[in-house]
Amino acid sequence: MPKPETNTSGEPNFTDLNSPASAEIKQLISNLQQSHHLRSKMMNLEAWALAETMDHFLPGFWSRFLDNRRTAMKQFLERKRTERSSQAATTNPPADGIDIPQNP
């Protein structure tokens, strides 16, 4: 008599999805997401408070900070673009499909 086949695929069945352990995991994930959201709000508030304080002691601090940040971001993006273009140039095969070795 043949043995019944068991489900060996990685797919959970309906009873697994509604188990108490699954509900607990869903609750933990929800709590973690809420905690992450609150933490990012607190970080934004702390950054704003620091900027306000520094602007009080050094007028114009915040505008100079934003200018420096904008410049740094442009430099970062430009560096990433050049890295990607150099990587693409070294990994792409020649257009004719023939690889000619370079002699040093």
N, C-alpha and C positions, 0 to 999 in steps of 0.2 A: 504494500500500500504506500503510495507516495506521501511524503511529508508535506504539510502545508507550508507555503512560502511565507517567510516573514519579511516585513518591510525593512530592508537594510539601507534604503536611501536616506539621505540626510534631511529629508522633509519631515517636519513634525506633524503629527496628526492632530485632530481637533481636541482630543482629551489632553494632549500635552500643552496645547496653547491655553487652556483654561484651568490648568493645575494651580494649586495655591502657591507653589514656588514661582511659577510664571507671573502671577499677580504681584508677588513680592518684588520680583525683579523689575517689573514695570513701575512699581511705586518708587523703588530706589533710583531708577533712571529719571523719573519725573522730579524727585527731590534733588538729584544732582544737577539737572538742567536749571531748576529754579535757583539753586545755590550759585551756579555759574553766572546766571543773569544778574543776580544781586551783587555778586563780586565785581562784575564789570561796571555796574552802576556806581559802586563805591570807589572804584579806581578812577572813574571819570570825575566824581565829586572831589576826590583828593587832588587830582591834577588841576582842577579848576581852582580849588582853595590855594594851592601852591602858587599858581600863576597870579591870582589876585594879590596874595601876600607879597610876592616878588615885585609886582607892578606898583604896589604901594611904596616899597623901599627904593626901587629903581624904575622911575617912570619910563614907559616905552619898552619895558622888558618883554611883554607879551608879543608885541608886534615884531620885535627883533627875533624872538624865539620862533615865531611862525615863519618869518622870512628864511631863517636858517634851516628850519625843518623842510620848507618847500625846496630849497636848494639841495639839501641832502637827499631828498626823495628823487629829484631829477637826476642827480649823479648816480644814485643806486639803480634807477631804471635804465639809464644809459649803459652802465656796466653790465647789467643783466642782458640787455639787447646784444651787446658786443660778444658776451660769452656764448649766447645761444647761436649767434651767426657764425662764430668760429667753430663751435661744435658741429653745427649743421654742415659746414664746409668740409670738415675732416671726416664726417661719417657718411656723407653722400657719395655714391659711386660715380665714376666719370659718366658723362652723358652718353658716350658711345658704347658703354658696357664693357670696355676692355680696360683691364687694370695694368698699367705700365709701371714697373718698379722704377724708383728714382735711384740713380747712382750717386753716392756721396762724393 
